[in-house]
Amino acid sequence: MMIKPFDEINKQHRKKILKNLESNTITFKENDNILSSFKNSKLIGIIQKGSISIIREDYNGNIIVLDKINQYELFIEELCILSSDDKVIANTDTVISFFDYDLLINNKKLKCHDYYNQFVLNILQIVMEITKNNKIRIEILTKKSIKEKLLEYFRLTYPNSRIIYLQNSITELAIYLGVNRSALSRELGNLKEEGIIDIKNKKITLLYKKNNK
């Protein structure tokens, strides 16, 4: 489970941190475009309420959800896999607190406080996790077939386990893999018939030997 920005920090210290970071808290209505307010690429956004999605429209006019960022998670534009035509929209009424990365690193008022150092550590760990996850996803998306994407997903996401409990729905997994939901369901069925996996609801048992090299 990914760490949150304010883990191990109480509400009083959270308020002090946001105040000293000169954070700008903006409320977005459902379907508002977040990027229209995100002019500075060095800004970091904390989702205080609601959630946002990164969406892309394909050549046929179909809307594809590339990623979803939930309450208390970070939105950092530079770490998102975005094309020039992608949009970042509010899924519901959403509140985001923005602050500047430079002020985070060079904050002289708070850097002597343990709670602030914990906050900076949390942010850095989140950035490292996002970077790692993006690298894994790029490797998965380079595979051509759905079968190859699934096997690479199992290998990279669950390197030390033969029993997998999917945390996401089939729809969300299809979004992550960049494939059609129905096609993904069929391929999971094919893998079961071929004796490669066993699947019951969200539990998948790998019946083959993974190559983790």
N, C-alpha and C positions, 0 to 999 in steps of 0.2 A: 504493500500500500504506500502510495507516494506521500511524503511528508508535506505538511501544510505550512504556509508562511509564519503563522502565529503559534505553532506548536510550542508548548512549554512557556508561553508568555501570557500573563493575565490581562484582563480587559483594560485596566488602568494604564499599563505599560503599552498596550496596543495603541491607545489614543495618543500617548506621548510620542510614540514612534511616527505615526502618521502626521501629527502636527509638525514635528521637527523636520520631517521629510518634505514639508510643504505640499502634501498630497492634495490632488484635486479630485474630489469625489463627484462623479457624474451619474445621473439616473437615465437609463435608456428604456424606451418603450419597446414592446414586442415588435420584432422585425426591423428595428433601427439598425443602421450600419455603424458598427463600432469604429471602423477605420476612419470615418469622417471626423472623429474627435481625437484620433491617435496620430497627430501630425509629426511628433518627434519619435524617431525610431529607437531612441535611448530610453523611452518611457517603459516602465513596468506597471502592469495593471493587476490588482488583486480583486477577484470577484467577491464582493461583499454579500451580494444577494443575487439569486437567479443563475443563469448560465448562458453561454454564448456558443455558437457553432461556426466553423469555417466551412464555407460552401463553395461549390464550383458548378457551373452549368456546362454540360457537354454539348457536342455539335448538334444533338437532336433536341436540345432544350430541356433535357432531364437534369434535375437538381441532385447533386451528389454531396453528401455531408462528409467532409474529409476528417474532421475532428470536432470534439465537443469538450469545452472547458467548464467545469462545474464550480459551485460555490466554494470559496476559500482556496481556489487554485489560482495559478498565475497565468496571465496572458502577456507574452513577450513576443512582439511582432517579428523580431530578427531571428527567433528560434522556430518560428512556424514555417512549414513548407508551403509558401504562398506563390502563386503566379499573379501577374498583373491584373487578371480578370477575377480573381477570387474575392469573396466578400466575407466579412466577419459580422454576423448578425446576432442580436439578442433573441434568445428563444422565448423569454417571458420578460416582464418588467425586471430590469437588471441594474444593479448598482455596482460600479467599479471605482476603486480608488487608484489613481495614477500617481506615480512619483518618478523622479529622474534617477537613472542609474548612477550618475556621477555623484549626486548628493548622498546616495546610499553608501558609497565607498568612502567619501570624504567628509563624513558628518562629524565635525569636531565636538559638537555639543553632547552627543550620545555615545561616542565610541568607548568611553570609559565605563559604561554601564554593562553589566553582565547580560541583562535582558536584550540590549541592543545587539551585542555580539552574538547572542543566540539567534536573533532575527536574521542577521547577515549570514550566519552559518546555514540557517534554514533555506534562505534564498539561493545560496551557492549550491547547496545539495540538490535543490529543485532544478536549477539550471543544468547541473551535471546529469540528472536523471532524464530531463527532457532531451538533452543532446544524445544520450545513450539510446533512448527510445526512438528518436528520429533516425539514428544510424541503423538500428534493427529494422525499422519499417522500410527504409529505403532498400535494404538488402532483400527484404521479402518482396517488395513491389517490382524488383528487377526480374523476378521469375516470370516466365511466360504463361504457363498453364495454372489453372486453379489448384490442381493437384500439387504442383511444385510449390506454389505459394503456401498451401496448407502445411506441407511437410517442413518447409523452411520456418514457418511460424512455430510449429511444434518444437523444432530443433533449437531455435534462438530464444524463444520466450520461456520454454520449460526445459532447460538443458539437462537437468538432473532428475527428471521425473518421467515415469511411464504412465502415470495416472494424472489426468488433467481435468480440473473442474473449471469450465468456462465461466469467467466473471461477467461476460457480456452476452447479450442475446445474439442469435444468428444474424439478425439484421445489422447489429453493431459490428459483429465480426466481419460481415461482408463489406461494410463501409471501410473498416480498417485494412482489409485486403484489397480493396478497390475492385470488387467483383459484384456481379448480380446476386441477390439473395437466393433466388430460386436455383440458379446454377451452383451456388455454394452448397445448398441443401442436397442437390443431386450428387455432387462430388463426394460429400460426406457419406452418402448412401453407397456410392461406388466403392469407396475405400473400405467400408464395412463388408461389402460383398466380396471384395478381394482378399479379406482377411488381414488387412493392414492395420485397421483400428476396430475397436468395439465401442459403440456409443449408446448411452442410455441417458436421455434428457441432456443435462449439461456435463455429464461425466464421460470423458473419452479415455479409453485405455489403449495405449500404443502397443501393438502386437509385433512390432519390428524393432530391429536394433538401430538406434539413431547414431549417425556419424556426427560428432560434435567438434570435429577438427575444423 
